[in-house]
């Protein structure tokens, strides 16, 4: 198949050629612009999304405080014989903790079955001393930021890419219509020469 196409010529769209039409030049710049815009929008969109996610998770991490709470009453279930229960073997129990201002708070959290009153439980609180989930670590935040950045970058890059394809297809249709019109005008003259 390559023998029919001839050798590949780099940057052929910008080389001087007496057969090159104005539509070829326009299409060359449209393709170049679409590719450049695709890369720039994808990279900038991905970086902005990744930075936004990482900054938000860093603010969440900075606002969260580690607090040691104590189990208020014996937790339901039998204590684990292995020392520590697996994460699936947790039950809900009421715990209490003292905030930095001296006020006492209570809430229900998941603890090991059979935990006795006074057993320490690690919980995370926000600046208003409300329970929050464990904040993400810096490594987890970097992974989430990267993943979301890649997804947003690819999605953002798809817009100029599809727009460039649509515009290139439109130019191709116009060129084909011009060829058809030219052939309709010159085609019948060929029959008279034979």
C-alpha positions as CSV (number, residue, x, y, z in Angstrom):
1,X,0.0,0.0,0.0
2,X,2.9,2.4,0.7
3,X,4.1,2.0,-2.9
4,X,0.9,3.7,-4.1
5,X,1.2,6.6,-1.7
6,X,4.8,7.4,-2.2
7,X,7.3,8.5,0.4
8,X,6.1,10.4,3.5
9,X,6.9,14.1,3.2
10,X,7.1,16.0,6.5
11,X,5.3,19.4,6.7
12,X,3.9,18.9,3.2
13,X,1.0,21.3,3.9
14,X,3.4,24.3,4.3
15,X,5.7,23.6,1.4
16,X,5.5,25.6,-1.8
17,X,3.5,23.8,-4.5
18,X,1.8,25.3,-7.6
19,X,-1.0,22.8,-7.2
20,X,-1.8,23.8,-3.6
21,X,-5.1,25.5,-3.2
22,X,-6.2,28.1,-0.7
23,X,-8.4,25.4,1.0
24,X,-5.3,23.3,1.6
25,X,-3.5,26.2,3.4
26,X,-6.6,26.9,5.5
27,X,-7.0,23.2,6.4
28,X,-3.3,23.0,7.4
29,X,-3.7,25.9,9.8
30,X,-7.0,24.6,11.2
31,X,-5.4,21.2,11.9
32,X,-2.3,22.8,13.5
33,X,-4.4,25.1,15.6
34,X,-6.7,22.3,16.7
35,X,-3.8,20.2,17.8
36,X,-2.1,23.0,19.7
37,X,-5.3,24.0,21.4
38,X,-6.1,20.4,22.3
39,X,-2.7,20.0,24.0
40,X,-2.8,23.4,25.8
41,X,-6.4,23.1,27.0
42,X,-5.8,19.5,28.1
43,X,-2.6,20.2,30.1
44,X,-3.9,23.5,31.7
45,X,-7.2,22.0,32.6
46,X,-5.7,18.9,34.1
47,X,-3.1,20.9,36.1
48,X,-5.7,23.3,37.4
49,X,-8.0,20.4,38.4
50,X,-5.2,18.5,40.1
51,X,-4.0,21.6,42.0
52,X,-7.6,22.4,43.1
53,X,-8.2,18.9,44.4
54,X,-4.9,18.7,46.2
55,X,-5.4,22.2,47.8
56,X,-8.9,21.3,49.0
57,X,-7.6,18.1,50.6
58,X,-4.7,19.9,52.2
59,X,-7.1,22.4,53.7
60,X,-9.3,19.6,55.0
61,X,-6.2,17.9,56.4
62,X,-5.0,21.1,58.1
63,X,-8.5,21.7,59.7
64,X,-8.9,18.2,61.1
65,X,-7.7,17.3,64.6
66,X,-6.9,13.9,66.0
67,X,-8.8,13.4,69.3
68,X,-8.8,10.4,71.6
69,X,-12.3,9.6,72.7
70,X,-13.4,7.1,75.3
71,X,-16.1,4.4,74.9
72,X,-19.1,5.4,77.2
73,X,-20.7,2.0,77.6
74,X,-19.8,-1.6,76.8
75,X,-20.1,-2.1,73.0
76,X,-22.4,-4.9,71.8
77,X,-20.8,-8.2,70.7
78,X,-18.2,-10.4,72.0
79,X,-14.6,-9.2,72.2
80,X,-12.2,-10.5,69.5
81,X,-9.9,-13.3,70.6
82,X,-7.2,-12.1,68.1
83,X,-6.6,-8.8,69.9
84,X,-7.8,-6.6,67.1
85,X,-11.0,-7.0,65.1
86,X,-11.0,-6.8,61.3
87,X,-12.5,-3.6,59.9
88,X,-15.7,-5.6,59.0
89,X,-16.1,-6.6,62.6
90,X,-16.9,-3.2,64.0
91,X,-20.0,-2.2,65.8
92,X,-21.6,1.2,66.7
93,X,-21.1,2.5,70.2
94,X,-21.3,5.8,72.0
95,X,-18.0,7.6,72.7
96,X,-17.3,10.9,74.5
97,X,-14.3,13.3,74.3
98,X,-13.3,16.7,75.7
99,X,-12.8,19.5,73.2
100,X,-9.9,22.0,73.4
101,X,-12.3,24.5,75.0
102,X,-13.2,22.1,77.8
103,X,-16.7,21.2,76.5
104,X,-17.6,17.5,76.4
105,X,-19.0,15.9,73.3
106,X,-20.6,12.6,72.5
107,X,-21.2,10.7,69.3
108,X,-21.7,7.3,67.9
109,X,-18.7,5.7,66.1
110,X,-17.7,2.2,65.0
111,X,-15.5,0.4,67.6
112,X,-14.3,-3.2,68.1
113,X,-17.1,-5.5,69.5
114,X,-17.1,-5.8,73.2
115,X,-15.1,-2.7,73.9
116,X,-15.3,-1.8,77.6
117,X,-16.1,1.7,79.0
118,X,-13.0,3.9,78.9
119,X,-11.4,2.1,76.0
120,X,-9.6,4.8,73.9
121,X,-10.9,5.3,70.3
122,X,-9.2,7.6,67.8
123,X,-11.6,10.1,66.1
124,X,-11.1,13.2,63.9
125,X,-12.9,16.5,64.5
126,X,-13.2,19.7,62.6
127,X,-12.7,23.2,64.1
128,X,-16.3,23.2,65.5
129,X,-15.5,19.9,67.3
130,X,-17.9,17.9,65.0
131,X,-16.8,14.4,64.0
132,X,-15.4,14.1,60.5
133,X,-13.9,11.2,58.5
134,X,-10.2,10.6,58.6
135,X,-8.5,13.1,56.3
136,X,-6.6,11.9,53.3
137,X,-2.8,11.6,53.6
138,X,-0.5,13.6,51.3
139,X,0.1,10.6,49.1
140,X,-3.6,9.8,48.8
141,X,-4.3,13.5,48.0
142,X,-1.6,13.4,45.3
143,X,-3.1,10.3,43.8
144,X,-6.6,11.7,43.8
145,X,-5.4,15.0,42.3
146,X,-3.5,13.2,39.6
147,X,-6.4,10.9,38.7
148,X,-8.9,13.8,38.6
149,X,-6.4,16.0,36.7
150,X,-6.0,13.3,34.0
151,X,-9.7,12.8,33.7
152,X,-10.4,16.6,33.5
153,X,-7.5,17.2,31.1
154,X,-8.7,14.5,28.7
155,X,-12.3,15.8,28.9
156,X,-11.2,19.4,28.3
157,X,-8.9,18.4,25.5
158,X,-11.8,16.6,23.8
159,X,-13.6,19.8,23.1
160,X,-11.1,21.5,20.8
161,X,-10.2,18.1,19.3
162,X,-13.8,17.4,18.3
163,X,-14.2,21.0,17.2
164,X,-11.1,20.7,14.9
165,X,-12.4,17.4,13.5
166,X,-15.8,19.0,12.7
167,X,-14.2,22.0,11.1
168,X,-11.8,19.9,9.1
169,X,-14.7,17.7,8.0
170,X,-16.6,20.8,6.9
171,X,-13.6,22.0,4.9
172,X,-13.3,18.6,3.3
173,X,-17.0,18.7,2.2
174,X,-16.6,22.2,0.7
175,X,-13.5,21.0,-1.2
176,X,-15.3,18.0,-2.5
177,X,-18.3,20.2,-3.6
178,X,-15.8,22.5,-5.4
179,X,-14.3,19.5,-7.2
180,X,-17.8,18.3,-8.2
181,X,-18.7,21.7,-9.6
182,X,-15.4,21.9,-11.5
183,X,-15.9,18.4,-12.9
184,X,-19.4,19.2,-13.9
185,X,-18.1,22.2,-15.9
186,X,-15.0,20.5,-17.4
187,X,-16.0,16.8,-17.6
188,X,-18.3,17.1,-20.7
189,X,-15.4,18.8,-22.7
190,X,-13.3,15.7,-22.5
191,X,-15.8,13.7,-24.6
192,X,-15.3,16.0,-27.6
193,X,-11.5,15.5,-27.7
194,X,-11.7,11.8,-28.5
